Amino acid sequence: MNPATLIEMFGYLGSALVLVSFLLTSVVKLRIVNTVGSVIFAIYALIIHSYPTAVMNFCLVAINLYFLWKMRKAEKVYDLTPVRPDDCYFCYLLSKYRDDISTTFPGATLDPNVVDRAYLISCDGKPVGISFGKDEGENLELILDYTIPQYRDFSVGKYLFSMLAKGGYKTVSYTGPVENHMDYLNATGFRKQGDIYVKDLH
């Protein structure tokens, strides 16, 4: 493969990453992928001597890095609200995010009648997390632990577990689908124990 073709493929890679970034629902991931794509495309532009294109992409990199830094510095303040599993607003949120929940937790039950603990996690008054499970004394069996896409940086889960610990629980177990959930389980300290995943809260 000749150098000209390799350079052109390099440019296509940068363009593809920039385009793919706009399909991501997580703002953080969007900006990270967009930054990588913009860097690649800026280098490609310098190679082919398209300096206006290079300048534009380096500006995009700077903008993305600024907002990533700003998001990292901004402290999220969460609130935990215990609710009844059949609470109207809680059921409304389950319905509102049903499609995304089904994608994130394929096969998970959304029936409030099978649980006895339910929680809403809010950030500045906006509901960002939905969790419910079964009370087993010192353990809470989580059936659903859902976070809306814009807040999937594991901070909602870490806050939930800190509040559950303050509420007297010593462990949290999870037996639901893990197909799209392993990164979260690993990042928040769950360990596999037989057929379930368990996290120590103390």
ROSE-4610 file (N, C-alpha, C; in Angstrom, 1 decimal, always signed):
// ROSE-4610
residu = [M/M/M/N/N/N/P/P/P/A/A/A/T/T/T/L/L/L/I/I/I/E/E/E/M/M/M/F/F/F/G/G/G/Y/Y/Y/L/L/L/G/G/G/S/S/S/A/A/A/L/L/L/V/V/V/L/L/L/V/V/V/S/S/S/F/F/F/L/L/L/L/L/L/T/T/T/S/S/S/V/V/V/V/V/V/K/K/K/L/L/L/R/R/R/I/I/I/V/V/V/N/N/N/T/T/T/V/V/V/G/G/G/S/S/S/V/V/V/I/I/I/F/F/F/A/A/A/I/I/I/Y/Y/Y/A/A/A/L/L/L/I/I/I/I/I/I/H/H/H/S/S/S/Y/Y/Y/P/P/P/T/T/T/A/A/A/V/V/V/M/M/M/N/N/N/F/F/F/C/C/C/L/L/L/V/V/V/A/A/A/I/I/I/N/N/N/L/L/L/Y/Y/Y/F/F/F/L/L/L/W/W/W/K/K/K/M/M/M/R/R/R/K/K/K/A/A/A/E/E/E/K/K/K/V/V/V/Y/Y/Y/D/D/D/L/L/L/T/T/T/P/P/P/V/V/V/R/R/R/P/P/P/D/D/D/D/D/D/C/C/C/Y/Y/Y/F/F/F/C/C/C/Y/Y/Y/L/L/L/L/L/L/S/S/S/K/K/K/Y/Y/Y/R/R/R/D/D/D/D/D/D/I/I/I/S/S/S/T/T/T/T/T/T/F/F/F/P/P/P/G/G/G/A/A/A/T/T/T/L/L/L/D/D/D/P/P/P/N/N/N/V/V/V/V/V/V/D/D/D/R/R/R/A/A/A/Y/Y/Y/L/L/L/I/I/I/S/S/S/C/C/C/D/D/D/G/G/G/K/K/K/P/P/P/V/V/V/G/G/G/I/I/I/S/S/S/F/F/F/G/G/G/K/K/K/D/D/D/E/E/E/G/G/G/E/E/E/N/N/N/L/L/L/E/E/E/L/L/L/I/I/I/L/L/L/D/D/D/Y/Y/Y/T/T/T/I/I/I/P/P/P/Q/Q/Q/Y/Y/Y/R/R/R/D/D/D/F/F/F/S/S/S/V/V/V/G/G/G/K/K/K/Y/Y/Y/L/L/L/F/F/F/S/S/S/M/M/M/L/L/L/A/A/A/K/K/K/G/G/G/G/G/G/Y/Y/Y/K/K/K/T/T/T/V/V/V/S/S/S/Y/Y/Y/T/T/T/G/G/G/P/P/P/V/V/V/E/E/E/N/N/N/H/H/H/M/M/M/D/D/D/Y/Y/Y/L/L/L/N/N/N/A/A/A/T/T/T/G/G/G/F/F/F/R/R/R/K/K/K/Q/Q/Q/G/G/G/D/D/D/I/I/I/Y/Y/Y/V/V/V/K/K/K/D/D/D/L/L/L/H/H/H]
num = [1/1/1/2/2/2/3/3/3/4/4/4/5/5/5/6/6/6/7/7/7/8/8/8/9/9/9/10/10/10/11/11/11/12/12/12/13/13/13/14/14/14/15/15/15/16/16/16/17/17/17/18/18/18/19/19/19/20/20/20/21/21/21/22/22/22/23/23/23/24/24/24/25/25/25/26/26/26/27/27/27/28/28/28/29/29/29/30/30/30/31/31/31/32/32/32/33/33/33/34/34/34/35/35/35/36/36/36/37/37/37/38/38/38/39/39/39/40/40/40/41/41/41/42/42/42/43/43/43/44/44/44/45/45/45/46/46/46/47/47/47/48/48/48/49/49/49/50/50/50/51/51/51/52/52/52/53/53/53/54/54/54/55/55/55/56/56/56/57/57/57/58/58/58/59/59/59/60/60/60/61/61/61/62/62/62/63/63/63/64/64/64/65/65/65/66/66/66/67/67/67/68/68/68/69/69/69/70/70/70/71/71/71/72/72/72/73/73/73/74/74/74/75/75/75/76/76/76/77/77/77/78/78/78/79/79/79/80/80/80/81/81/81/82/82/82/83/83/83/84/84/84/85/85/85/86/86/86/87/87/87/88/88/88/89/89/89/90/90/90/91/91/91/92/92/92/93/93/93/94/94/94/95/95/95/96/96/96/97/97/97/98/98/98/99/99/99/100/100/100/101/101/101/102/102/102/103/103/103/104/104/104/105/105/105/106/106/106/107/107/107/108/108/108/109/109/109/110/110/110/111/111/111/112/112/112/113/113/113/114/114/114/115/115/115/116/116/116/117/117/117/118/118/118/119/119/119/120/120/120/121/121/121/122/122/122/123/123/123/124/124/124/125/125/125/126/126/126/127/127/127/128/128/128/129/129/129/130/130/130/131/131/131/132/132/132/133/133/133/134/134/134/135/135/135/136/136/136/137/137/137/138/138/138/139/139/139/140/140/140/141/141/141/142/142/142/143/143/143/144/144/144/145/145/145/146/146/146/147/147/147/148/148/148/149/149/149/150/150/150/151/151/151/152/152/152/153/153/153/154/154/154/155/155/155/156/156/156/157/157/157/158/158/158/159/159/159/160/160/160/161/161/161/162/162/162/163/163/163/164/164/164/165/165/165/166/166/166/167/167/167/168/168/168/169/169/169/170/170/170/171/171/171/172/172/172/173/173/173/174/174/174/175/175/175/176/176/176/177/177/177/178/178/178/179/179/179/180/180/180/181/181/181/182/182/182/183/183/183/184/184/184/185/185/185/186/186/186/187/187/187/188/188/188/189/189/189/190/190/190/191/191/191/192/192/192/193/193/193/194/194/194/195/195/195/196/196/196/197/197/197/198/198/198/199/199/199/200/200/200/201/201/201/202/202/202]
x = [+0.9/+0.0/+0.9/+0.6/+1.5/+1.2/+2.2/+2.0/+0.8/+0.5/-0.7/-2.0/-2.1/-3.3/-3.4/-2.2/-2.2/-2.6/-2.1/-2.4/-3.9/-4.5/-5.9/-6.7/-6.3/-7.0/-7.0/-5.8/-5.7/-6.7/-6.9/-7.9/-9.3/-9.6/-10.9/-11.2/-10.1/-10.3/-10.6/-10.0/-10.3/-11.7/-12.1/-13.5/-14.5/-14.2/-15.2/-15.3/-14.2/-14.3/-15.1/-14.9/-15.7/-17.2/-17.5/-18.9/-19.5/-18.8/-19.3/-19.5/-18.7/-18.8/-20.2/-20.8/-22.1/-23.2/-22.9/-23.9/-23.9/-22.9/-22.8/-23.7/-24.3/-25.3/-24.6/-23.4/-22.6/-21.9/-22.0/-21.4/-19.9/-19.4/-18.0/-17.4/-18.0/-17.5/-17.5/-18.6/-18.7/-17.5/-17.2/-16.0/-14.7/-14.5/-13.3/-13.1/-14.1/-13.9/-13.8/-14.5/-14.4/-13.0/-12.4/-11.1/-10.1/-10.2/-9.3/-9.4/-10.7/-10.9/-10.4/-10.6/-10.1/-8.6/-7.9/-6.4/-5.9/-6.5/-6.1/-6.4/-7.6/-7.9/-7.0/-6.7/-5.8/-4.4/-3.9/-2.6/-2.7/-3.8/-4.0/-4.0/-4.7/-4.7/-3.4/-2.5/-1.2/-0.4/-0.5/+0.2/-0.1/-1.4/-1.8/-1.8/-1.3/-1.1/-2.4/-3.5/-4.8/-4.8/-4.1/-3.9/-5.2/-6.2/-7.4/-8.1/-8.1/-8.8/-8.0/-6.7/-5.9/-6.2/-6.3/-6.5/-7.9/-8.9/-10.3/-10.3/-9.6/-9.6/-8.9/-7.8/-7.0/-7.9/-8.7/-9.6/-10.7/-11.2/-12.1/-11.5/-10.3/-9.6/-9.5/-9.1/-9.0/-10.4/-11.4/-12.8/-13.2/-13.0/-13.3/-12.6/-11.3/-10.5/-10.9/-11.3/-11.8/-13.0/-14.0/-15.2/-15.1/-14.1/-13.8/-13.3/-12.4/-11.8/-12.9/-13.7/-14.8/-15.7/-16.1/-17.0/-16.3/-15.0/-14.2/-14.2/-14.1/-13.9/-15.3/-16.4/-17.7/-18.1/-18.5/-18.9/-20.4/-20.7/-22.1/-22.7/-23.8/-24.4/-25.7/-25.7/-26.9/-27.7/-29.0/-29.9/-30.5/-30.7/-31.4/-32.7/-33.8/-35.1/-35.7/-35.9/-36.6/-38.1/-38.6/-40.0/-40.7/-42.0/-42.7/-42.5/-42.3/-42.1/-43.3/-44.5/-45.6/-46.0/-45.0/-45.2/-45.4/-46.4/-46.8/-45.6/-44.9/-43.8/-42.6/-42.4/-41.4/-41.7/-43.0/-43.5/-43.4/-43.7/-43.6/-42.2/-41.2/-39.8/-39.4/-39.8/-39.6/-40.1/-41.3/-41.9/-41.2/-40.8/-40.1/-38.8/-38.0/-36.7/-36.8/-37.9/-38.1/-37.2/-37.2/-36.4/-34.9/-34.4/-33.0/-32.7/-33.6/-33.4/-33.3/-34.2/-34.2/-32.9/-32.3/-31.1/-29.9/-29.9/-28.8/-28.9/-30.2/-30.4/-31.4/-30.9/-31.9/-32.4/-33.7/-34.4/-34.7/-34.3/-34.5/-36.0/-36.5/-37.9/-38.1/-39.2/-39.6/-40.9/-41.2/-42.4/-42.2/-42.8/-42.6/-43.2/-44.0/-44.6/-43.7/-42.5/-41.6/-40.5/-40.6/-39.6/-40.2/-39.4/-39.9/-39.0/-38.0/-37.2/-37.0/-37.2/-37.0/-36.4/-35.6/-34.9/-34.8/-34.9/-34.6/-33.4/-32.4/-31.3/-31.4/-31.3/-31.5/-30.2/-30.0/-28.9/-29.5/-29.4/-30.0/-31.5/-32.2/-33.6/-34.0/-33.0/-33.3/-33.1/-34.1/-33.9/-32.9/-31.8/-30.7/-30.5/-31.0/-30.9/-32.1/-32.3/-33.5/-33.0/-33.3/-32.8/-34.0/-34.1/-35.0/-34.5/-34.9/-34.5/-35.3/-34.7/-35.3/-34.5/-35.2/-34.5/-34.3/-33.0/-32.7/-31.9/-32.4/-31.8/-30.6/-29.4/-28.1/-27.7/-28.4/-28.1/-29.3/-29.0/-30.0/-29.7/-30.7/-30.5/-31.0/-30.1/-30.5/-31.0/-32.2/-32.7/-32.5/-32.6/-32.3/-31.5/-30.5/-29.6/-29.3/-30.3/-30.2/-29.8/-28.9/-28.5/-28.8/-29.3/-29.5/-28.2/-28.2/-26.9/-25.9/-26.5/-25.6/-24.8/-25.2/-24.5/-23.8/-23.5/-22.8/-21.3/-20.9/-19.5/-19.2/-20.2/-20.1/-20.3/-20.5/-20.6/-22.0/-23.0/-24.4/-24.4/-23.8/-23.7/-22.9/-21.8/-21.0/-21.7/-22.5/-23.3/-24.4/-25.0/-26.1/-25.5/-24.4/-23.8/-23.4/-22.9/-22.5/-23.8/-24.9/-26.1/-26.7/-26.6/-27.1/-26.3/-25.0/-24.2/-24.6/-24.9/-25.4/-26.7/-27.5/-28.8/-28.8/-27.6/-27.5/-27.2/-27.2/-26.8/-25.3/-24.9/-23.5/-23.0/-24.0/-23.6/-24.8/-24.4/-25.3/-25.1/-26.1/-25.9/-26.7/-26.2/-26.8/-26.9/-28.1/-28.3/-28.8/-28.9/-29.5/-28.6/-29.0/-28.2/-26.9/-25.8/-24.5/-23.9/-24.7/-24.1/-23.6/-24.3/-23.8/-23.5/-23.2/-23.1/-21.8/-20.9/-19.7/-18.7/-18.6/-17.7/-18.1/-19.5/-20.0/-19.7/-20.0/-19.8/-18.3/-17.4/-16.0/-15.6/-16.1/-15.6/-16.1/-17.3/-17.9/-17.6/-16.7/-16.2/-17.0/-17.8/-18.5/-17.5/-17.7/-17.0/-17.9/-17.5/-18.4/-18.3/-19.5/-19.6/-20.6/-20.1/-21.1/-21.7/-23.1/-23.8/-24.2/-23.8/-24.2/-23.0/-23.2/-22.2/-22.5/-21.4/-21.6/-20.6/-21.1/-20.3/-20.4/-19.2/-19.2/-19.3/-20.2/-20.4/-19.7/-19.1/-18.3/-16.9]
y = [-1.2/+0.0/+1.2/+2.2/+3.3/+4.4/+5.3/+6.3/+7.2/+7.5/+8.4/+7.8/+6.5/+5.7/+5.6/+5.4/+5.3/+6.7/+7.8/+9.1/+9.4/+8.9/+9.2/+8.3/+7.1/+6.3/+6.9/+7.5/+8.2/+9.3/+10.0/+11.1/+10.6/+9.5/+8.9/+8.4/+7.9/+7.4/+8.6/+9.7/+10.9/+11.4/+11.4/+11.8/+10.9/+9.6/+8.6/+8.7/+8.9/+9.1/+10.3/+11.4/+12.6/+12.4/+11.7/+11.4/+10.4/+9.4/+8.4/+9.1/+10.1/+10.7/+11.3/+11.8/+12.5/+11.4/+10.2/+9.1/+8.7/+9.1/+8.7/+9.5/+8.8/+9.5/+10.1/+9.5/+10.1/+11.3/+12.4/+13.7/+13.5/+12.8/+12.7/+11.8/+10.7/+9.8/+10.5/+11.3/+12.1/+13.0/+13.7/+14.7/+14.0/+12.8/+12.1/+11.6/+10.9/+10.4/+11.5/+12.6/+13.7/+14.3/+14.4/+14.9/+14.0/+12.7/+11.8/+12.0/+12.0/+12.2/+13.5/+14.5/+15.9/+15.9/+15.3/+15.3/+14.6/+13.4/+12.7/+13.5/+14.1/+14.8/+16.1/+16.7/+17.9/+17.5/+16.3/+15.9/+15.6/+14.9/+14.7/+16.0/+17.0/+18.3/+18.9/+18.8/+19.3/+18.6/+17.3/+16.5/+16.9/+17.2/+17.6/+19.1/+19.8/+21.3/+22.0/+21.4/+22.1/+22.8/+24.0/+24.6/+25.1/+25.7/+26.1/+24.9/+23.8/+22.6/+22.1/+22.2/+21.9/+22.8/+24.1/+25.1/+24.8/+24.6/+24.3/+23.1/+22.0/+20.8/+21.0/+21.7/+22.0/+22.8/+23.7/+24.5/+23.6/+22.6/+21.7/+20.9/+20.5/+19.7/+20.6/+21.9/+22.8/+22.9/+23.1/+23.3/+22.0/+20.8/+19.6/+19.4/+19.7/+19.5/+20.5/+21.7/+22.7/+22.2/+21.7/+21.2/+19.9/+19.1/+17.9/+18.2/+19.2/+19.7/+20.3/+21.1/+21.7/+20.7/+19.7/+18.6/+17.8/+17.7/+16.9/+17.8/+19.1/+19.9/+20.2/+20.1/+20.4/+19.3/+19.6/+18.6/+18.3/+17.1/+16.7/+16.5/+17.1/+16.9/+16.1/+14.9/+14.0/+14.0/+13.6/+13.3/+12.0/+11.2/+9.9/+10.0/+9.6/+9.6/+8.2/+7.6/+6.3/+6.5/+5.7/+5.8/+4.4/+4.4/+3.1/+2.6/+1.3/+0.7/+1.0/+1.2/+1.5/+3.0/+3.9/+5.3/+5.7/+6.6/+7.0/+7.6/+8.5/+9.2/+8.2/+7.3/+6.2/+5.4/+5.0/+4.1/+4.9/+6.2/+7.1/+7.1/+7.2/+7.2/+5.9/+4.8/+3.4/+3.3/+3.9/+3.8/+4.7/+5.9/+6.9/+6.4/+5.6/+5.1/+3.6/+3.1/+1.7/+1.1/+1.8/+1.3/+1.3/+2.3/+2.4/+1.3/+1.2/+0.2/-1.2/-1.5/-2.8/-3.0/-2.0/-2.1/-2.3/-1.6/-1.7/-2.9/-3.3/-4.5/-5.4/-6.1/-6.9/-8.1/-8.1/-9.2/-8.9/-7.7/-7.3/-7.0/-7.4/-7.2/-5.7/-5.1/-3.8/-3.8/-4.9/-5.1/-4.6/-3.6/-3.1/-4.0/-4.9/-5.8/-6.9/-7.1/-8.1/-7.5/-6.2/-5.6/-4.9/-4.6/-3.9/-2.6/-2.3/-1.1/-0.5/+0.9/+1.6/+3.0/+3.4/+4.7/+5.5/+6.8/+7.8/+8.6/+8.7/+9.5/+10.7/+11.9/+13.2/+14.0/+14.8/+15.8/+17.1/+18.1/+19.4/+19.3/+18.3/+18.2/+17.3/+16.9/+16.1/+14.6/+13.8/+12.3/+11.8/+11.2/+10.6/+9.1/+8.6/+7.2/+6.6/+5.3/+4.5/+3.2/+2.9/+1.6/+1.0/-0.4/-1.1/-2.5/-3.1/-4.4/-5.0/-6.0/-6.7/-6.6/-6.2/-6.1/-7.5/-7.8/-9.1/-8.9/-8.0/-7.7/-6.8/-7.3/-6.5/-6.4/-7.2/-7.1/-6.6/-5.8/-5.4/-6.1/-6.9/-7.5/-6.6/-6.0/-5.1/-5.8/-5.4/-6.0/-5.0/-3.7/-2.7/-1.6/-1.2/-0.1/+0.8/+1.6/+2.3/+3.7/+4.2/+5.6/+6.1/+7.3/+7.9/+8.1/+8.1/+8.1/+9.2/+10.4/+11.6/+11.5/+10.6/+10.5/+9.2/+8.5/+7.2/+7.3/+7.9/+8.0/+7.3/+6.5/+5.6/+6.4/+7.8/+8.6/+8.3/+8.1/+7.9/+6.6/+5.5/+4.3/+4.4/+5.1/+5.2/+6.0/+7.0/+7.7/+6.8/+6.1/+5.2/+4.2/+3.6/+2.6/+3.3/+4.5/+5.2/+5.5/+5.8/+6.1/+4.8/+3.7/+2.4/+2.0/+2.2/+1.9/+2.7/+4.0/+4.8/+4.3/+3.7/+3.2/+1.9/+1.3/+0.1/-1.2/-1.1/-2.3/-2.5/-3.8/-4.2/-4.7/-5.2/-5.7/-5.4/-5.4/-5.3/-6.4/-7.1/-8.2/-7.9/-8.4/-8.2/-9.5/-9.8/-11.1/-10.9/-9.6/-9.3/-9.5/-9.1/-9.3/-8.4/-9.0/-8.3/-8.1/-8.4/-8.3/-6.9/-5.9/-4.5/-3.8/-4.6/-4.0/-4.3/-5.0/-5.4/-4.3/-3.3/-2.2/-1.5/-1.3/-0.7/-1.5/-2.8/-3.7/-3.7/-3.8/-3.8/-2.4/-1.3/+0.0/+0.3/-0.3/+0.0/-1.0/-2.0/-2.9/-4.2/-4.6/-5.9/-7.0/-8.1/-9.3/-10.5/-11.4/-12.6/-13.6/-14.0/-15.0/-16.0/-17.1/-18.1/-17.5/-17.5/-17.0/-15.5/-14.9/-13.5/-12.6/-11.3/-10.3/-9.6/-9.5/-8.9/-7.8/-6.7/-5.6/-5.4/-5.3/-4.9/-3.4/-3.0/-1.6/-1.1/-1.9/-1.5/-2.1]
z = [+0.0/+0.0/+0.0/-0.9/-1.1/+0.0/+0.3/+1.4/+1.2/+0.0/-0.3/+0.2/+0.0/+0.4/+1.9/+2.5/+4.0/+4.6/+4.0/+4.6/+4.4/+3.3/+3.0/+4.0/+4.3/+5.3/+6.7/+7.0/+8.3/+8.4/+7.3/+7.3/+7.5/+6.8/+6.9/+8.4/+9.0/+10.4/+11.3/+11.1/+11.9/+11.7/+10.4/+10.1/+10.7/+10.6/+11.1/+12.7/+13.4/+14.8/+15.2/+14.5/+14.7/+14.5/+13.4/+13.2/+14.2/+14.6/+15.5/+16.9/+17.2/+18.5/+18.7/+17.7/+17.8/+18.0/+17.9/+18.1/+19.6/+20.3/+21.7/+22.6/+23.6/+24.5/+25.7/+26.0/+27.2/+26.7/+27.3/+26.9/+27.1/+28.1/+28.4/+27.3/+26.9/+25.9/+24.5/+24.3/+23.1/+22.9/+24.0/+23.9/+23.7/+24.4/+24.3/+22.9/+22.4/+21.0/+20.0/+20.2/+19.3/+19.3/+20.5/+20.6/+19.9/+20.1/+19.4/+17.9/+17.4/+15.9/+15.4/+16.2/+15.8/+15.7/+16.7/+16.6/+15.4/+15.1/+13.9/+12.7/+12.6/+11.4/+11.2/+12.4/+12.3/+11.8/+12.3/+11.8/+10.3/+9.9/+8.4/+7.6/+8.2/+7.5/+7.3/+8.4/+8.3/+7.2/+7.2/+6.2/+4.8/+4.5/+3.1/+2.9/+4.0/+3.9/+3.8/+4.5/+4.6/+5.9/+6.0/+7.3/+8.0/+7.2/+7.8/+8.5/+7.9/+8.4/+9.7/+9.7/+10.8/+12.0/+11.7/+12.8/+13.4/+12.5/+13.0/+14.0/+13.6/+14.4/+15.7/+15.6/+16.9/+17.8/+17.3/+18.1/+18.7/+18.0/+18.5/+19.7/+19.5/+20.5/+21.8/+21.7/+22.8/+23.5/+22.7/+23.3/+24.0/+23.4/+24.1/+25.4/+25.4/+26.6/+27.7/+27.3/+28.3/+29.0/+28.2/+28.8/+29.5/+29.1/+29.9/+31.2/+31.2/+32.5/+33.4/+32.8/+33.5/+34.1/+33.4/+33.9/+35.0/+34.9/+36.0/+37.2/+37.1/+38.3/+38.9/+38.1/+38.7/+39.6/+40.8/+41.8/+41.6/+41.4/+41.3/+42.8/+43.0/+44.3/+44.1/+44.8/+44.6/+45.8/+45.6/+46.7/+46.5/+47.6/+47.5/+48.2/+47.4/+48.0/+47.9/+49.1/+49.1/+48.7/+47.9/+47.4/+47.5/+47.4/+47.3/+45.9/+45.7/+44.4/+43.4/+44.0/+43.1/+43.1/+43.6/+43.5/+42.0/+41.8/+40.5/+39.7/+40.4/+39.7/+39.4/+40.3/+40.1/+38.9/+38.8/+37.7/+36.4/+36.5/+35.3/+34.7/+35.6/+35.2/+34.6/+35.2/+34.7/+33.2/+33.0/+31.7/+30.7/+31.2/+30.4/+29.8/+30.7/+30.3/+30.0/+29.7/+29.5/+28.4/+27.3/+26.1/+26.4/+27.1/+27.4/+28.5/+29.5/+30.5/+29.9/+28.9/+28.2/+27.5/+26.9/+26.2/+27.2/+28.3/+29.3/+30.1/+30.5/+31.3/+30.6/+29.5/+28.7/+29.6/+29.6/+30.4/+31.8/+32.3/+33.7/+33.9/+35.0/+35.3/+35.7/+35.3/+35.7/+36.5/+37.1/+37.8/+39.3/+39.7/+41.1/+42.1/+41.7/+42.7/+43.3/+42.6/+43.1/+44.0/+44.3/+45.2/+46.4/+47.4/+48.5/+48.9/+48.1/+48.3/+46.9/+46.9/+45.6/+46.0/+45.1/+45.4/+44.1/+44.3/+43.2/+43.6/+42.6/+42.9/+42.0/+42.5/+41.8/+41.9/+40.8/+40.8/+40.5/+41.4/+41.2/+40.9/+41.6/+41.4/+40.2/+39.4/+38.2/+38.5/+38.3/+38.5/+37.5/+38.1/+37.2/+37.4/+38.5/+38.8/+39.4/+39.0/+39.4/+39.9/+41.2/+41.7/+42.5/+42.4/+43.3/+43.6/+44.7/+45.0/+46.2/+46.8/+47.9/+49.2/+50.2/+51.5/+52.1/+52.4/+53.0/+54.3/+55.1/+56.4/+56.2/+56.3/+56.1/+54.7/+53.8/+52.4/+51.6/+50.6/+49.6/+48.3/+47.8/+46.5/+45.5/+44.7/+43.7/+42.5/+42.0/+40.8/+39.6/+39.9/+38.9/+39.5/+38.8/+39.2/+38.0/+37.6/+36.3/+36.5/+35.6/+35.5/+34.1/+34.0/+32.7/+32.0/+30.6/+29.9/+30.2/+30.4/+30.7/+32.0/+32.9/+34.2/+34.4/+33.4/+33.5/+33.7/+34.7/+35.1/+36.4/+36.8/+38.0/+39.3/+39.3/+40.5/+41.1/+40.3/+40.9/+41.7/+41.1/+41.9/+43.1/+43.1/+44.3/+45.4/+45.0/+45.9/+46.5/+45.7/+46.2/+47.2/+46.9/+47.9/+49.2/+49.1/+50.3/+51.2/+50.6/+51.3/+51.8/+51.1/+51.6/+52.8/+52.8/+54.0/+55.2/+55.0/+56.1/+56.6/+55.7/+56.1/+56.8/+57.0/+57.7/+56.9/+55.6/+54.8/+54.9/+54.9/+55.0/+53.6/+52.8/+51.5/+50.5/+49.2/+48.1/+47.2/+46.8/+45.8/+44.5/+43.4/+42.1/+41.4/+40.9/+40.2/+38.8/+38.4/+37.1/+35.9/+34.7/+33.5/+33.6/+33.2/+33.3/+31.9/+30.8/+29.5/+29.2/+29.6/+29.3/+30.6/+31.7/+33.0/+33.7/+33.1/+33.7/+34.1/+33.2/+33.5/+34.8/+35.0/+36.2/+37.4/+37.3/+38.5/+38.9/+37.9/+38.2/+38.9/+38.3/+38.7/+40.1/+40.5/+41.8/+42.9/+42.5/+43.6/+43.8/+42.9/+43.0/+42.8/+43.4/+43.2/+42.9/+42.1/+41.7/+42.9/+43.3/+44.4/+43.9/+43.4/+42.8/+41.6/+41.6/+40.4/+40.6/+41.7/+41.9/+42.1/+42.1/+42.3/+43.6/+44.5/+45.8/+46.0/+46.7/+47.1/+48.6/+49.2/+50.7/+50.8/+51.8/+52.0/+53.2/+54.0/+55.2/+55.1]
